[in-house]
Amino acid sequence: AYPTQVRLYFKDLPLESIHPWAKAGANAGRCVFRQNALAFWDFHDWIFDKQAEIKPENLREKVMEWSQGKAGIDKDQLAVCLDKQGGLRDVQ
């Protein structure tokens, strides 16, 4: 209703003291966003839905599974970004 008066900002503020993979998850989200901003919201919903299944040890594997067949997501580029923590500069 107010496209020129209201803006929504999403900030990653990972609480590592209570969430062992919060920072890695935020990194993954930023890596997805850099490739496809609209796919970020799909990733956002997916990662929140799958919290019980994700552990620090399997986060990368789960994110790569999620990326299978996603339009606008290059799996190889995503893997490099995850491995090099390329999204962390956007995380608080």
Secondary structure, 3 states (H helix, E strand, C coil): CCCCCCCCCCCCCCCCCCCCCHHHHHHHHHHHHHHCHHHHHHHHHHHHHCCCCCCCCCHHHHHHHHHCCCCCCCHHHHHHHHHHCCCHHHCC
